[in-house]
Amino acid sequence: MSVDVPHSGTGPSGMPPLPPRGYYVPQPPPRSRGGLWFLIFILAGLLTLSLLAHMGSWVDGAADGASLSGLNLEEQVLEASSAAEKILVIDITGIISSLTVDRSGAGMVDWVDEQLDRAALDGQIRAVLLKVDSPGGEVLASDRIYERIRAFQESTGKPVVASMGGLAASGGYYVSAPCRWIVAHPLTITGSIGVIMHGYHYRDLMDKVGVRPNVFKSGRYKDMLSGEKRMEDISAEERQLVQDMVDQTFDRFKEVIREGRSWAAAQDGDPVRALSAQWEDYADGRILSGDQAMELGMVDELGDLDVAFARAKSLTGLADAKLVTYEQPFSLASFFRIQSRLKPSQQIKLDLGIQLPQLEAGRLYFLSSNFIQ
C-alpha cells in the first residue's frame, strides 16, 4: 500500500505545496454578521432615545400649562404628619448663578421661580423654608431671587423663613434678607457684605514671551478691564468708572438689607430683631458668625432647620404640618433636553471631586473672597 508523505518546499511558481491527499485542512470560520447587527441595534437605540426626549418635552409642556420653565416637579414628603397643611423647603445650595444647569436644563433662578409659583397656587402650602448654604454668586441672579421672594410674600401672605446652613455669605445673605424670619446656626459663616469684580493682569507675561496685543476700538474705554493693558495705561477715570459701578451695587446690597428687615419688622406676629445702629460698620466684606450676625440684628434666631420649621409653624398659627419639597424626577427626556439648553460656553462634566467656581471677567459678584480662584 502506498502512503502519501507530506513534503516541504514550494511548488511551481513559488506557491506553497498542496497538502497531501487524505489530510484534513481546517477552514476559517464563516464571517459573523453580529457586528453589523450590533451597530444597527445601537443606532436604533439612539434614535429611540431622541424620540423619547422630544416626546418628554411635549408631555412636560402640556402638563405645565403656562409654566415658562417647563419643569416637571414631584412633591416629596420630608417629614410626615396627619395635618393637611404643608411647609415647602426650597434649597439654595452652591454658587448663585444664572448659568447653573440642573438635569432639566433650568438655571437656579428658574428653579426658585417655578417652586414659588407652585407654592402660591397650592392652598395647603402655608409657608416656605428657604434652606441656604451658599457663598453667594452673581449680582443679577441674587437680585432676581431676592425680588421673587419679596413678591411671593407680598402677593400670597405666606411667610418665607430662611434657614442658614454652614455658609450663607454675601449673595447667600442677600437672598435671605427679604425673608420674614432668619435662622442661623451659631457657627454659620455669614456676612461678607460687599461686591467684587475680579480679573487678572497678564501684560507683563505677554511682554516676556514677545506677544503684543493689536487693538482697534471705537472709544477710549472700550478695552477697559482688559488684562492685556499695562498697569500704567489704566487711567484714573477708568478706575473710577469701575469703582462707581461697584459702589452703586454695594449701595443696593445695603438697601436690600434695610428694606428686608424693615418689612419683616412691620409684619404681625413674632417680632424680628432690629438692625443694630452700627451694622453698616460691619458691612465691609468681613465674615460673621451666626452669633455675631444675631447681635447686629441681621439674624432673628439661632438654630437649625428644625428650629426654622417650628418658627414657620408659629408664624402661620399651625400646630402641625407636613414638611415637603419638590424634586425633579429623572427621565431620559430631561437628560437629553440639557443639550438643547446649554450655551456654547457651557459644558457638562462628570467628576468625582469638587471644583471651585471660576469667576468670569467683567461680571459683578456678591461672593465671599474665600471662593475666588
Sequence and secondary structure as in RCSB ss.txt:
>XXXX:A:sequence
MSVDVPHSGTGPSGMPPLPPRGYYVPQPPPRSRGGLWFLIFILAGLLTLSLLAHMGSWVDGAADGASLSGLNLEE
QVLEASSAAEKILVIDITGIISSLTVDRSGAGMVDWVDEQLDRAALDGQIRAVLLKVDSPGGEVLASDRIYERIR
AFQESTGKPVVASMGGLAASGGYYVSAPCRWIVAHPLTITGSIGVIMHGYHYRDLMDKVGVRPNVFKSGRYKDML
SGEKRMEDISAEERQLVQDMVDQTFDRFKEVIREGRSWAAAQDGDPVRALSAQWEDYADGRILSGDQAMELGMVD
ELGDLDVAFARAKSLTGLADAKLVTYEQPFSLASFFRIQSRLKPSQQIKLDLGIQLPQLEAGRLYFLSSNFIQ
>XXXX:A:secstr
        S  GGG      TT           HHHHHHHHHHHHHHHHHHHHHHHHHHHHHHHTT SS    EE
EEEE  S S EEEEEEEES B TT   TTS  HHHHHHHHHHHHHH TTEEEEEEEEEE EEEHHHHHHHHHHHH
HHHHHH   EEEEEEEEEETHHHHTTTTSSEEEE TT EEE    B      HHHHHHHT       SSTTTTTT
 TTS GGGS HHHHHHHHHHHHHHHHHHHHHHHHHHHHHHTSSSS      TTGGGG SS EEEHHHHHHTTS S
EE  HHHHHHHHHHHHT S  EEEEEE    HHHHHHHHHH  TT      SS       TT  EEE GGG  
